[in-house]
Amino acid sequence: MIALDRNVYRKNAYLLLYLIRCVLNGTTPSRGRLDDADLNALYAVAKAHSLTAIGAYGLEKAGICDKAFEEAKLANLRKNTILDTERAKVTAELEKTGIWYAPLKGAVLKCIYPVADMRQMADNDILFDPEYREEVRRIFEALGFKTEAFRKGNHDVYHKPPVSNFEMHVSLFGESFKDSFYAYYKDVGQRLRRADDSELKLEFTDDDFYIYMTAHEYKHFSKGGTGLRSLVDAYVFLRHFQDRLDMDRIGGELDKLGIREYELSRRQLVFDIFERGRIAPEQRRLLDYYVFSGTYGTIENSVRNATDRTGSSKLKYIFRRVFIPMKSIKVSYPFFYRHKYLIPFLIVYRMFRMVTVSRKKVLSEVRALGKA
């Protein structure tokens, strides 16, 4: 990946958003805006935000065929085909076993894009009946998946080469994030309805899906950050369902989660970008946060947001990273939570991993803490 100056990165992010705006609104990009474009830089930004496929569609509309973008588009098509095929196999086994399930995130969102393969997915996310965690593990292993993580949080992770990844969720938010989120989604089954095509497949209403996708986005936004794909998802969803959403009800539910103002500012931003084609000067700082976060956020954002949110000094931040709260232990280290007298050994274990397995990440965190 090429290194870009901050201003060059921003310029190419804006160009990428322009191309996506043209794709989503069925207009042809101006060649004048692309004649002097550095397609290598544009590709670097698109890749960082998981937007290379839709970026390729945008360039095609302008009559430009770029090898890197086209290869990424084809790779995404292959990956989505594999993910769809494997998801069908898994859900068929869940049906046979009598386990309810609900596809989440990209598996739902991609279906409302102008072309499904415009939307890139890292994995399949599925919520399922937590009573059947062991049975689900056996299903995946029987289908040739390797268990990457089991009972180490609110989702289990399975992988099958080359690109088939699943996150199987037993809850939507863990206890360690935000009390209001955990309480709101604790009995998530009450917020789901039966899908038309199966008695065991559950789904959100349109309103509740938007509430969940906003809450999920905010979780990432408030930690390490989230990128431009989140803005594209929000616009695609809002435009597709704009005549069916009850925004008054949605606003009231978002109040319960404490994120109504966040949703309002994000909604204003996406319509300014993708419909009006311009943003107000006071929105540039918010857009910059998305632009420089990339798809999965940054360590710098994580450190800065953690210290700003708690008002912690750097020393307090380090203390909390070493001596993690009991809520986090309950979610991530259930064995030690059940055997609390062994927690001192957990602290030693985590410090050992910090200086061995996670050394690069820890060094990046230390450098970010120095700048905070």
Secondary structure, 3 states (H helix, E strand, C coil): CCCCCHHHHHHHHHHHHHHHHHHHHCCCCCHHHCCCCCHHHHHHHHHHCCCHHHHHHHHHHCCCCCHHHHHHHHHHHHHHHHHHHHHHHHHHHHHHHCCCEEECCHHHHHHHCCCHHHCCCCCEEEEECHHHHHHHHHHHHHCCCEEEECCCCCEEEEEECCCEEEEEECCCCCCCCCHHHHHHHCCHHHHCEECCCCCCEEECCHHHHHHHHHHHHHHHHHCCCCCHHHHHHHHHHHHHHCCCCCHHHHHHHHHHHCCHHHHHHHHHHHHHHHHHCCCCHHHHHHHHHHHCCCCCCCHHHHHHHHHHHHCCCHHHHHHHHHCCCHHHHHHHCHHHHHCHHHHHHHHHHHHHHHHCCCHHHHHHHHHHHHHC
